[in-house]
Amino acid sequence: MKLTPFKKPITTEAEYERSLSVLSALVDKGDATTAEETAYLALLGTLVEDYERRRAPEVEEVVARPVTPVEAIRWAMDRHGLRQKDLAPLIGSESLVSSVLAGRRKLSKAMISRLHEALGIPFEHLFEPVRSGLFRRIAAAAI
């Protein structure tokens, strides 16, 4: 997949829809994504979340520090009145849910996509931080 460099934030509904299509295509690749595609996915997810926040600022929750994926999932579980076993269809199995929530297992791209779609958890809260050096190389290529 050819990755188009980012030149500006998402500002229109059409750009937003195209970005969601690219996000979906990258997530569908699953574990076959390259390191560059994974970093691109994280950065594009951030741009999509930024657009969503600007489009509907009333739903923005103020957080003083970055939220970990486990915290985001637990918050969504509480918000939707879900138990661990309710996440099995989204994550894979009850034992896998336990491993993810205990921090013993990382989320796959497919899990991230399903959690975002089903529970509305922002992409940026479901991805582990990417090394900043990789972001700098991608940003430099976009200029």
PyMOL commands that set and color helices and strands:
alter all, ss='L'
color gray80, all
select helices_A, chain A and resi 13-28+30-32+35-55+57-59+69-80+84-91+94-101+109-119+123-126+132-142
alter helices_A, ss='H'
color red, helices_A
deselect
rebuild
show_as cartoon
